[in-house]
Amino acid sequence: MTTRIAVIGAGLMGADHAKIIAEDLPGASLQVVCDMDADRARKVADAYSAHDVDSDPDRVAARPDVDAVIIASPDFTHAPLSLSCIRAGKRALCEKPLSQSSNECLEIMQAEEAAGSKFIMLGFMRRFDQSYVEMKRALAHGAIGRPLMMHNFHRNVATPASDFTGAMAITNSAPHEFDVVRHVLDTEYVSISAFQPKRSDALVAPVYMVLETADDQLVNIEINNNAAYGYDVRAELVGEKATIAMNAVNYTRVDRELGQSTSYEADWRGRYAEAYRRQNRAFVRFVETGIFPHIASSSWDGYCAAKVAEAGVRALSDGRKIPVEMIAKPEFYA
């Protein structure tokens, strides 16, 4: 049987998901592209041979010719559209964040529990990236001993908007690190501190965070949204016996004029292209079988990321360490 998928949102991410469905997901078809901008929806639909276009996302979630949904619309729509999919009985892959409000995340968790099944798989695709897969495997096999620290940095060429702030770096960019570090270390955070240096211009400066875990480990995360030189994500996991670090992904180098150089991606799409494909294949299997992928992020993970981000914004604003206080993990998500 073919899994008929609707993509809600025909912007950058929606178009990328449509492309993956059309080219890299055997057993799946692009049924509907939905966007408030009819021309944009039609352009993506025509490019990837979608069966139909629509402009009403709630209607799309309820359509009988749609088996599953990918939510790639603006962040503020993620929570209400996730609830629409749960009400319609449709499993959905929701781009991060589930919501920047932990209370909205709780509403989605409650809706899933009331329905008696997990419906929302959250798009923290880094869990599917080979570098983090190998870090988690090394830790599980005892190759580095007890983990002590994890160093992370996440650099973009430039901010996506001129009014981008340090708080937005915490709520918009850092959740990828918040989630994947929790996943690799298999622990929760208990506190967060956040700092920001001063730039010589009006651009938003890097945000540097230090987090403590429930297992007495230290995690540092640098978010630099105006790094200028390229898209660059790195991580190093430090154990008592050894360390394991992410390599830059480069297929070639140039040797010229007494020098050697490699290149950087312009954004995340090239760096994590394979992770997105793996994630979306796992989503299709989830739709087909009803079995939630063990590696994937759930609504619980969306709630955790939101709680850490909320505490991080307070830490940056107040200039002090803030505790990360979460509800006990529901048995439903165990």
C-alpha positions in Angstrom: 0.0 0.0 0.0 1.1 3.6 -0.6 1.2 6.1 2.2 -0.4 9.3 1.0 1.3 12.3 2.6 0.2 15.9 2.8 2.9 18.6 3.4 1.6 21.7 5.2 3.7 24.7 4.4 5.3 25.2 1.0 8.3 27.3 2.1 11.9 26.2 2.3 11.3 23.2 4.6 8.1 22.2 3.0 9.6 22.1 -0.4 12.5 20.0 0.9 10.1 17.5 2.5 8.1 17.3 -0.7 11.3 16.6 -2.6 12.2 13.7 -0.2 8.8 12.2 -0.5 8.9 12.4 -4.3 12.5 11.1 -4.7 13.5 9.1 -1.6 10.5 7.5 0.0 9.5 4.2 -1.6 6.0 3.3 -0.6 5.0 7.0 -0.1 3.4 9.5 -2.4 3.0 13.3 -2.2 -0.8 13.7 -2.0 -1.3 17.3 -1.1 0.8 20.5 -0.8 -1.0 23.0 1.4 -0.1 26.7 1.8 -2.0 29.9 2.4 -0.2 31.2 -0.7 -1.9 29.2 -3.5 0.8 30.1 -6.1 3.6 28.8 -3.8 1.7 25.6 -3.1 1.1 25.1 -6.8 4.8 25.6 -7.6 5.9 23.0 -5.1 3.1 20.6 -6.1 4.1 20.9 -9.8 7.8 20.4 -9.1 7.2 17.2 -7.2 4.1 15.8 -8.9 1.6 16.2 -6.0 -1.9 15.0 -6.6 -3.5 18.2 -5.3 -3.1 21.5 -3.6 -5.1 23.1 -0.7 -5.1 26.2 1.4 -6.8 25.0 4.6 -4.5 22.9 6.8 -7.3 21.7 9.2 -9.2 20.5 6.2 -6.1 18.8 4.8 -5.6 16.9 8.1 -9.2 15.6 7.9 -9.1 14.6 4.2 -9.9 10.9 3.7 -7.3 10.7 0.9 -4.5 11.7 3.3 -2.9 9.1 5.5 -0.2 11.2 7.2 0.9 14.8 7.4 4.2 16.7 7.5 3.9 20.0 9.3 6.4 22.5 7.9 4.5 25.7 8.3 5.6 28.6 10.6 6.5 27.8 14.1 3.4 29.3 15.8 1.2 26.9 13.8 2.9 23.7 14.9 0.9 23.2 18.1 -2.6 23.8 16.7 -1.9 21.8 13.6 -0.5 18.9 15.7 -3.8 19.0 17.7 -5.8 19.0 14.4 -3.9 15.9 13.2 -4.5 14.1 16.5 -8.2 14.9 16.3 -8.3 13.6 12.7 -6.4 10.4 13.7 -3.5 11.2 11.4 0.1 10.7 12.4 2.3 13.8 11.7 5.9 14.6 11.4 6.1 18.1 12.9 9.1 20.3 12.3 10.7 21.7 15.5 9.6 23.3 17.7 6.5 21.5 18.7 5.8 24.8 20.4 7.9 27.5 22.2 5.4 27.2 25.0 5.8 24.3 27.3 2.1 24.6 28.2 1.1 24.1 24.6 3.4 21.0 24.5 1.5 19.7 27.5 -1.8 20.1 25.7 -0.5 18.0 22.8 0.8 15.3 25.2 -2.6 15.2 26.9 -4.4 14.9 23.6 -2.2 11.9 22.6 -2.7 10.2 26.0 -6.5 10.8 25.6 -6.4 9.2 22.2 -4.4 6.3 23.5 -1.6 6.5 20.9 1.4 8.6 19.8 0.6 10.6 16.8 3.3 13.3 16.7 6.9 12.6 15.7 9.0 15.7 16.1 11.6 16.8 13.5 14.7 16.8 15.6 16.6 15.2 12.6 20.0 15.3 14.3 19.2 12.1 16.1 19.4 10.4 12.7 22.7 12.0 11.8 25.5 9.4 11.7 27.9 11.5 13.9 25.4 11.5 16.8 24.5 7.9 16.1 28.1 6.9 16.5 28.6 9.1 19.7 25.6 7.4 21.3 26.9 4.0 20.3 30.4 4.6 21.7 28.8 5.7 25.0 26.5 2.6 25.1 29.4 0.3 24.4 31.6 1.8 27.1 34.2 3.0 24.6 34.8 6.3 26.3 33.9 5.4 29.9 31.7 7.6 32.0 30.6 10.7 30.1 31.8 13.9 31.8 31.2 16.8 29.4 29.8 17.5 26.0 30.9 20.5 24.0 28.7 21.8 21.2 28.6 24.7 18.8 26.1 25.7 16.2 27.1 28.5 13.8 25.1 30.1 11.0 26.3 32.5 8.3 23.8 35.2 9.3 20.6 35.7 11.3 17.4 34.9 9.4 15.9 38.3 10.3 17.3 41.7 11.2 15.4 41.7 14.5 16.8 38.3 15.6 17.7 38.4 19.3 19.7 36.4 21.8 16.5 35.0 23.3 15.5 33.8 19.8 18.8 32.1 19.4 17.8 30.1 22.5 14.3 29.3 21.5 14.8 28.9 17.7 18.4 27.6 17.2 19.5 25.9 20.4 16.6 23.4 20.7 18.5 21.1 18.3 21.4 20.9 20.7 19.1 20.7 23.8 17.4 17.6 22.2 20.3 15.7 20.7 22.5 16.1 23.8 19.6 14.7 26.0 19.4 11.9 23.5 23.1 11.0 23.4 23.6 11.3 27.2 20.2 9.8 28.0 19.6 12.3 30.9 17.8 15.5 31.7 19.0 19.0 32.5 18.7 20.5 36.0 20.0 24.0 35.4 21.1 26.4 32.7 23.2 29.6 32.6 23.5 31.8 29.6 25.9 34.5 28.6 26.4 36.9 25.6 29.6 38.8 24.6 29.4 42.3 23.1 29.9 42.7 19.3 31.3 45.8 17.7 28.2 46.2 15.5 24.4 45.9 15.8 24.2 42.2 14.9 23.1 39.7 17.6 26.1 38.3 19.4 26.7 34.6 20.1 24.9 33.1 23.1 26.9 30.7 25.3 25.1 28.3 27.6 26.3 26.0 30.3 23.9 23.3 31.4 24.2 20.8 34.3 22.6 17.4 33.9 20.8 15.1 36.4 23.9 12.8 36.2 26.3 15.5 37.2 27.7 16.2 33.7 28.4 19.6 32.2 27.2 20.6 28.7 28.2 23.8 26.9 26.4 25.1 23.8 27.5 28.1 21.7 24.9 29.5 19.3 26.5 32.0 16.9 23.9 33.1 14.3 26.3 35.6 12.7 29.5 33.6 12.2 29.8 34.8 8.7 32.1 32.1 7.3 29.6 29.3 6.9 27.2 26.8 8.4 29.2 24.9 11.0 28.0 22.4 13.7 30.4 20.5 15.9 30.2 18.3 19.0 32.7 16.5 21.3 31.8 14.1 24.0 34.4 13.8 26.7 34.5 10.6 28.8 36.8 9.3 31.6 38.7 7.1 29.2 38.4 8.8 25.8 36.7 11.4 23.7 34.7 11.2 20.5 34.2 14.2 18.3 32.2 15.0 15.2 34.2 15.4 11.9 33.4 18.1 9.4 31.6 16.6 6.4 33.8 17.3 3.4 34.0 15.2 0.3 36.9 17.2 -1.3 39.7 19.6 -0.6 41.5 22.1 -2.8 45.3 22.3 -2.8 46.5 25.5 -4.4 49.1 28.3 -4.1 50.9 26.8 -1.1 47.6 26.3 0.8 44.9 23.7 1.4 41.2 24.5 1.8 37.8 22.8 2.3 34.3 24.4 2.1 31.3 25.0 4.3 27.7 24.6 3.6 25.6 27.7 3.4 22.9 26.3 5.7 21.7 23.1 7.4 20.1 21.5 4.4 23.2 20.1 2.8 24.9 19.1 6.0 21.8 17.1 7.3 20.3 15.9 4.0 20.9 12.2 4.8 19.6 12.7 8.4 16.3 14.2 6.9 16.0 11.2 4.6 16.5 8.7 7.4 14.1 10.6 9.6 11.4 10.7 6.9 11.8 7.0 6.2 11.3 6.3 9.9 8.2 8.4 9.8 6.7 6.4 7.0 7.4 3.2 8.9 5.7 4.7 11.9 2.6 5.5 9.8 2.6 2.0 8.3 3.1 0.1 11.6 2.0 2.3 14.4 5.3 1.6 16.2 7.0 4.8 17.2 10.7 4.9 16.1 12.9 4.3 19.1 15.4 6.9 18.0 12.9 9.6 17.2 11.7 12.6 19.2 8.2 12.5 20.7 5.9 15.2 22.1 7.6 14.6 25.4 10.9 15.6 23.9 9.3 18.7 22.4 8.1 19.6 25.9 11.6 19.1 27.4 13.2 21.3 24.7 10.6 24.0 25.4 11.2 23.9 29.1 15.0 24.2 28.7 14.6 27.1 26.3 12.2 28.9 28.6 14.7 28.6 31.4 17.5 29.6 29.1 15.8 32.8 28.1 15.3 33.7 31.8 19.0 32.9 32.5 20.1 35.2 29.8 17.7 38.0 30.9 18.4 37.7 34.6 22.1 37.0 34.4 22.0 34.0 36.7 21.7 30.2 36.7 18.1 29.1 36.4 16.8 25.6 37.4 15.1 23.5 34.7 11.9 22.3 36.3 9.8 19.7 34.4 7.0 17.4 35.2 7.8 13.7 35.8 7.9 11.8 32.6 4.5 10.3 31.9 4.5 6.5 31.7 2.9 6.9 28.3 6.2 8.3 26.9 8.5 5.8 28.7 
